């Protein structure tokens, strides 16, 4: 079959007239090759018909959206005797191209690249060929694709209330402007307006045009026209004018100053009405009302800005203190160029009163006030600077008082250390002012702080500890405003002590305190002496005098609870513990002498050790070692609280890995991680921002971490790369396949229409036995946004890194194209922003 097709192709190209088509250009060659490819890839299970031509007379193409490069083909019922193509078929209007007899019955005309004219109607005139079965001439018509039309406009036809800042947009059905840099697009007029409208036109791309008016006047109707013939090419012109109309915004009130329900307005408060266009001044002045008490009109004068769009009412005299005033703007106010406002507005404001202190906390005369600051609330917003140095508290130095004004300018917080059961007077000296400069009269108020509440708490570093068997056990505690502290001493069973050591404290029970199973072996009280409100440090003997026998105990002070319960052991042996990744180390020494104790049996308790303790014997250095589970092999990390006991051979010792007071790594400035990791890594993308639909390329590096010794992982690495969108939805999860360097790379094509925002890309270690737990290895992020690549960059630098109040800041702006060269003649819009400092000390 393929050989027969190739023979037919050779025969086709063997005719000199047909070779013309082959030499017509690259496009014709591509067309022939495409035909051959189609033929050569014909399904072998289907026989290729020998007569692919229509049996009778036919003309192609047909329709109104014909491709510009489609061949024109005429097939006769039988072979005509006339073989001059141009006498058989003519195309009107004429087009450049090549004629060829594709077969004895079929004449083909192939247009030259780039093809026929866009959107053009063509007539195929076929002369009569009686010997071929065509007795009369035939005229066949078709239209090429690419008719230039206006697809959409903004504002749409007959739109109303187009705003002042409105822009006119035109979307064409195909490219009109040449493809070039936006800055080099021709800015010739595309739209004509009646009445004329000044502004600037620009092409946003080759088919989207924007016109930006200098200013859209209000209450105007515009007729817009895009003239027929518009195009940038020699074909496919806009066949007829495109016309539409729209109307701009009607007169309307944009804003009222002061705003609705404004409080603390000035006694000289002006009323400013901002309209969206020039107004009929006489009518507005006659209709707008400013009223005071009992709806009485306020005397004053009206004034306008230059274009009569802003009306200002200035009162003839000062307004009344603390009084409500009304503003009435009715509907129906006429614009200077016609139209009228469709809605009115009625609003009110309240003037400021005479500045005074509204309330204080604590209130004047309070007999049991708190000791944590004073709050003063004013009737008027105050000038914070005017209060500086004017607030004092009796008995406290000025340098130890800090006063800060809240953001509402009404509340002043005064911070000072107040003593219990002490009388104070807070004074505000004269001269402080409100925001309008009205002076606050001197003010003072007095109160007495309350006494400290009676309390007792143990002065111990934690809920579990040790006492020496060779000295009297003294328990220290804090107490205030109490004369007695009560104590109970209980013995603990081994099981109770092991439970307490496991959780580093007594068991927590719902709605009640835990109490040992044995009865108290001693109950007593300790007298406390001290002045009123004085916090005293006192002590009591747990034994009542002398030493306590070695063992485990529990003491409760008063009602018990947090900071009032202590579990302890009386020991003669000291144990120092250290926990590493897979080892618990215990160093055993004599408590009194500090000498190491070899040959001592130590029991270790905790995760991975025997329920009743795993035994180890100390070596010559007094060290005992226990093998414990490596946390890198379990996820999530398990409880790594271990404790060690010595309770044989006449010796008693207790230690816990929880007892780290004063020895935590952070206290020595040592950076640590919460848990050890088997793998560490780094993952990143080739750029920080992408559009929806773009491909994200990423790369990762992974290393095995053996106590800060890094190596390339071997074997299969159970690590996934994960990409999640801003809503936490996974877009990608796949297993990492590392190369011999411990690195990998990949990509993800973002779907069209994905949500924009910050996306997460991470490496996660997955444990097959616990897949719901995923251990983080590395992570990064990238942004997804709709953006346009900038053509230039702008850098701003200042002449100094810092400035003081009153200094001038000199800034240099440099704008350059990314491909090089300065951005000459560009306009600059700049803004200076300031960040407020902390509130001043008053």
Beta strands, then each sheet from edge to edge (+ up, - down):
strand 1: 58-60
strand 2: 72-75
strand 3: 89-92
strand 4: 97-101
strand 5: 106-111
strand 6: 121-126
strand 7: 138-143
strand 8: 150-154
strand 9: 159-162
strand 10: 167-172
strand 11: 192-194
strand 12: 199-203
strand 13: 208-213
strand 14: 221-226
strand 15: 242-248
strand 16: 253-257
strand 17: 262-265
strand 18: 271-275
strand 19: 289-291
strand 20: 300-304
strand 21: 310-315
strand 22: 324-329
strand 23: 345-351
strand 24: 357-361
strand 25: 366-369
strand 26: 374-378
strand 27: 391-393
strand 28: 402-405
strand 29: 411-415
strand 30: 423-428
strand 31: 443-449
strand 32: 455-458
strand 33: 464-468
strand 34: 474-480
strand 35: 484-491
strand 36: 520-527
strand 37: 536-541
strand 38: 551-557
strand 39: 565-571
strand 40: 573-579
strand 41: 583-590
strand 42: 601-605
strand 43: 614-617
strand 44: 623-627
strand 45: 643-646
strand 46: 653-656
strand 47: 679-685
strand 48: 689-690
strand 49: 695-706
strand 50: 709-711
strand 51: 719-724
strand 52: 730-735
strand 53: 743-749
strand 54: 757-767
strand 55: 770-784
strand 56: 792-798
strand 57: 811-817
sheet 1: 1+ 2- 5+ 4-
sheet 2: 3+ 6- 7+
sheet 3: 8+ 10- 13+ 12-
sheet 4: 9+ 15+ 14- 11+
sheet 5: 16+ 18- 21+ 20-
sheet 6: 17+ 23+ 22- 19+
sheet 7: 24+ 26- 29+ 28-
sheet 8: 25+ 31+ 30- 27+
sheet 9: 32+ 34- 37+
sheet 10: 33+ 39+ 38- 35+ 36-
sheet 11: 40+ 41- 44+
sheet 12: 43+ 42- 45+ 46-
sheet 13: 47+ 49- 50+
sheet 14: 47+ 49- 53+
sheet 15: 48+ 55+ 54- 51+ 52-
sheet 16: 56+ 57-
end
